[in-house]
Amino acid sequence: MFNLAYMKQIILDILKAGVRAPSGDNSQPWRFEIKDNVIFIYNLPEKDNPIFNYKQRGSHIAHGALIENIVIAATEKGYKALVVLFPHGAESDCVAQVTLEQTLVVKDPLFSFIFTRAINRKPYRQVLLSSEQKNSIFETTKEIGSGRIILVDDMNAVKKLGKDFSINEIVMLENRDLHNYFFSDVRWTDEEEQREKTGLYAKTMELKPPQLAVFKLLSHWRINTLLCKLGIARFIAKENAKGYGTGTIGAIIMEDESPESYIRAGRIMQRVWLKAAQMHFGFHPITGVVYMMMRIRDNRNEVLSDVHVNLLRKAYHDIEAQLGITSGELTITFRIGDGGEPSGYSSRLEPRVEYIT
Ligand SMILES: Cc1cc2nc3c(=O)[nH]c(=O)nc-3n(C[C@H](O)[C@H](O)[C@H](O)COP(=O)(O)O)c2cc1C
């Protein structure tokens, strides 16, 4: 007999695990409609940074991570989650319909890591992944049923990739629109973070107190412009490149650029991130250059200067070369490695749920 109150509680528990998923600047671009044992997942297109989130691709990756958490958490409750992507077509904000079926399922051992997984932006020690660990990560594409993972741990290539990724900082500090979007998302204090429960929590940025003070100064556009003239953006990029160029660099390549592929890439990313947590490794998506290039490639750049476009093109071409990408869609870049404990953990909003009949 179908017990509605019981099902509501099961779904709420599953969604609480679901929303532990990562999203660009912790934007949490989702809401849910529930009908009996079916969850409809909706994207909130205005939530993430509109310049980086070209064609909602960043949000679709986040939705993939959310769906993967839901599928894993369902097994913990004894349910199989049947996922249909874009049940009302790819133009719709309804990204997925998830039906829960009570059946004999094997509990997914990654479940507990849903709650311990977090971004780790620290520099990573030069401890390489063993071939067994790499194979477990490569296996993820088979578990999801599509995509390809690249891992690079040659020290020279990793260092070069670190420099390429850091070009993001130059563009972000020197471009007024990007600067404004970025700093409006920062949550400077614990109180602010607890109140908003979204946005970029300063504690997770792993800045030393003097760096944090400079960073606060840079949030004022006029001071930032003055300091950029003295070369601060390039200095920060150079410093950040040192941290980015540590550990193992990875990428997820999909067959095409469809929204479905981006969601599947998000599912792959989340499983890899959970496996990294299980292996006591840190994980850090670094996406700025790749995401800004998506606009440039489609001639949809409205805000970037020619100088910045040239810098981004050069960095992007080197990223492709270092990762050996010759075909397919580069959906996300990240690094994995031994970084110790992160200094802070981002909060989450309660799942926004509506019951429909
Ligand atoms: C699509 C996507 C892109 C992201 N890009 C970056 C990035 O370029 N740099 C970065 O430091 N973090 C990036 N993140 C990580 C988020 O900022 C982070 O997941 C979020 O703040 C929540 O923190 P948590 O993962 O610890 O829960 C990205 C996450 C996603 C899902």
PDBQT file of the ligand as one rigid body, heavy atoms in Angstrom, charges set to zero:
ROOT
HETATM    1  C1  LIG A 401      30.179  23.728 -12.806  1.00  0.00    +0.000 C 
HETATM    2  C2  LIG A 401      31.063  24.121 -11.661  1.00  0.00    +0.000 A 
HETATM    3  C3  LIG A 401      32.135  24.975 -11.873  1.00  0.00    +0.000 A 
HETATM    4  C4  LIG A 401      32.962  25.357 -10.832  1.00  0.00    +0.000 A 
HETATM    5  N1  LIG A 401      34.051  26.153 -11.093  1.00  0.00    +0.000 NA
HETATM    6  C5  LIG A 401      34.913  26.472 -10.105  1.00  0.00    +0.000 A 
HETATM    7  C6  LIG A 401      36.090  27.221 -10.383  1.00  0.00    +0.000 A 
HETATM    8  O1  LIG A 401      36.375  27.581 -11.524  1.00  0.00    +0.000 OA
HETATM    9  N2  LIG A 401      36.911  27.526  -9.340  1.00  0.00    +0.000 N 
HETATM   10  C7  LIG A 401      36.644  27.134  -8.064  1.00  0.00    +0.000 A 
HETATM   11  O2  LIG A 401      37.426  27.433  -7.172  1.00  0.00    +0.000 OA
HETATM   12  N3  LIG A 401      35.528  26.411  -7.773  1.00  0.00    +0.000 NA
HETATM   13  C8  LIG A 401      34.669  26.065  -8.761  1.00  0.00    +0.000 A 
HETATM   14  N4  LIG A 401      33.555  25.309  -8.484  1.00  0.00    +0.000 N 
HETATM   15  C9  LIG A 401      33.298  24.858  -7.099  1.00  0.00    +0.000 C 
HETATM   16  C10 LIG A 401      32.187  25.627  -6.394  1.00  0.00    +0.000 C 
HETATM   17  O3  LIG A 401      32.546  26.969  -6.170  1.00  0.00    +0.000 OA
HETATM   18  C11 LIG A 401      31.856  24.908  -5.080  1.00  0.00    +0.000 C 
HETATM   19  O4  LIG A 401      31.433  23.623  -5.385  1.00  0.00    +0.000 OA
HETATM   20  C12 LIG A 401      30.770  25.630  -4.295  1.00  0.00    +0.000 C 
HETATM   21  O5  LIG A 401      31.265  26.846  -3.807  1.00  0.00    +0.000 OA
HETATM   22  C13 LIG A 401      30.230  24.816  -3.129  1.00  0.00    +0.000 C 
HETATM   23  O6  LIG A 401      31.234  24.372  -2.285  1.00  0.00    +0.000 OA
HETATM   24  P1  LIG A 401      31.363  22.811  -1.927  1.00  0.00    +0.000 P 
HETATM   25  O7  LIG A 401      31.695  22.099  -3.202  1.00  0.00    +0.000 OA
HETATM   26  O8  LIG A 401      32.488  22.731  -0.932  1.00  0.00    +0.000 OA
HETATM   27  O9  LIG A 401      30.079  22.342  -1.360  1.00  0.00    +0.000 OA
HETATM   28  C14 LIG A 401      32.703  24.899  -9.512  1.00  0.00    +0.000 A 
HETATM   29  C15 LIG A 401      31.626  24.030  -9.298  1.00  0.00    +0.000 A 
HETATM   30  C16 LIG A 401      30.818  23.634 -10.354  1.00  0.00    +0.000 A 
HETATM   31  C17 LIG A 401      29.685  22.690 -10.107  1.00  0.00    +0.000 C 
ENDROOT
TORSDOF 0
